[in-house]
Amino acid sequence: MAQRQTDNNDRVCSLKLRLEEERRDLDMLNEMYRTIKVKNITFLAAALALLGYLYTSTPEGGSSANLKDKLFIPDEPYGVIIYAFSLGVFLISIAILLFALKPRTWSTPHDEEQEECVSEDYERYLEYMHRRSLRCIKINSSSYSKVQALLDISFLPLVLGGIMLLILKTFGG
């Protein structure tokens, strides 16, 4: 009987340690997810600010300038191709950043319904919370990975398209 009690105590201690490690993993995932959302919003704000700068400033000639001058489309065919490519890449990266802002599934291991069984069988409750934590880590990792992948996909096109548009606006086509 004493051996069984010792085994149960060891098992409960082991489960408590696992739950503590999983809690730290979940906290780390939460922080990483918050960070990636801030980066996403920052890139999106920078892109929209650049669009505002590029297309709201008036060209020389005031209000009498035609649409082509207001959009700073170059006269040469290669310039039009570069302009269209730059603008397309830039707008697609903005669309990807907007899609990355879409709410994702996020889970927490806490379950109020199971709190009643703490007093009944503590070991069973710890096992349940261990399973819930592992499931939450899987769900949250998947959501984080999706947002991170979208941010990675949009970053270089956003920078490349923005730089090319800025060069075309500043130096002309």
N, C-alpha and C positions, 0 to 999 in steps of 0.2 A: 504494500500500500504506500509506504514511504517513497519507494522507487518511482511509482506512478505519479505521485505528487511532485517529485523533483523533475520528472520528465515534462509534466504539464507546465511547471514554472519556467523551465528552460525554453519550452516551446512558446510560451507567452512572451518571454523576454526577447526571443528571436523575432517574433512577429512585431513587437513594439519597435525593435531596431529597424526592421524592414519598412515599416510604416513611416518612421522618421526619415529614412533615406528617400522614400517615394514622395514625402511631403516636400523635401528639399528640391527634388526633381521637378515637381509641379510648380513650386515657387520660381524656380529658374525658368521654366517654360513660360510662365505668366509674365515675367520680366522681359524675356526675349520677345514675346508677342507684343507687349506694349512698345518696346523699342522699335520693332519693325513697323508698327502702325505710325509712330511718330516720323520715321524716315519716309514712309510712303506719303504722308501728308506734306512733309517738307518738300519733297521732290515735286509733288503736284502743285504746291503753291509757287515754287520757283518757275515751273513750266508755264503756269498761267500768268505770272508776272512778266515773263519774257514775251509771251504772246501779247500781253497788254502793251508792253514797250514797243514791240515790232509793228503793231497794227493800229495803234491809236495816235502815234506821233504823225504830224502832218508833213508831207513832203514840201519842198520848195515849190511854190506856185499856189499855195493856199487851197481854197475850196474849189478853184477852177480846174485843179488837176484831175485827170481821168482816173478810172478805176485801176488801170494797169500801173500807173505811177503810185497810187495809194497802196497797192499790194506789193510794190517794188519788184514786179516781174521783169526779169532781164529781157533785152531785145534779141539776143542771140539764141539760136535753137538749143545749143548745149547749156546755156544759162537757164532756159526754161525747164530743161530736163533736170538739172541740178536743183532748181527751186522746187519743182514738183516732188522730187524724191525727198528733199530735206523736209518740206512741209508734211508730206505723207508719213514719213518715219516719225516725225515729232508728234503729230496728231495720234498716230497709232500707239505710241508710248504713253501718251496722256490717257488714252482709252484703257490701256492695260492697267495703269495706276488707279484709275477710277474703278475698274473691275476688282482690283486687289482690295479696295475699301469695302467691298461687299461683306456683310456680316457672315462670319463662319461659325460652325458648331464648336462650342467650348463647353467643357464639362468640369464639374467639381465632384470630389468623392463623398462629400457629406450627404448623408441621407437621414432625415429626421425619423423616418419610420423605423429604422433599425436601432435607434437609441434605446428603445424599450427593452431589447434583448441583452443590453449590457449587463444588467443585474442577473439575468438568467444564466447566460453562458458567455463569459468574457472572451474566451478563446475563439469561439465561433464568430463573435462580433469582429474580432481582430482579423480573422481569416476573410470575412466578408469585406471589410474595409481594404484589405490588401488586394483583393480581386477588383474592387471598385477603383482603387488608385491605379492599378495597372491598366484598366480599361480607359480611365481618364487620361493617363499619360499617352496612350495610343491615339486617342481621339484628338487631343490637344497638339500632339506632335504632327499629326497629319494636317491639321488646320494651319499650324505655323509653317510647315513645309510648303504648302500651297501659296501662302502669301509671300514667303521668301523667294520662291521660284518666280512669281510674277514680278516682284521687285527686281530680281536679277535680270529677267528678260527685258524689262523696260529701261533700265539704267543707261546702257551704252547707246541705244537709239535716241534716247532723250537728249543726252549730251551731244552726240554727233549731229543730230538734226538741229538742235539749238545753236550750236557753233556755226554750222553752215548757213543757217538763216541769218544769224547775226553778221556774218561776213558779207553775205549778199546785201543786207540792208545797209551796212556801213560803207562798203566799197563799190557797191553796184554790181551788175552782172556784166 
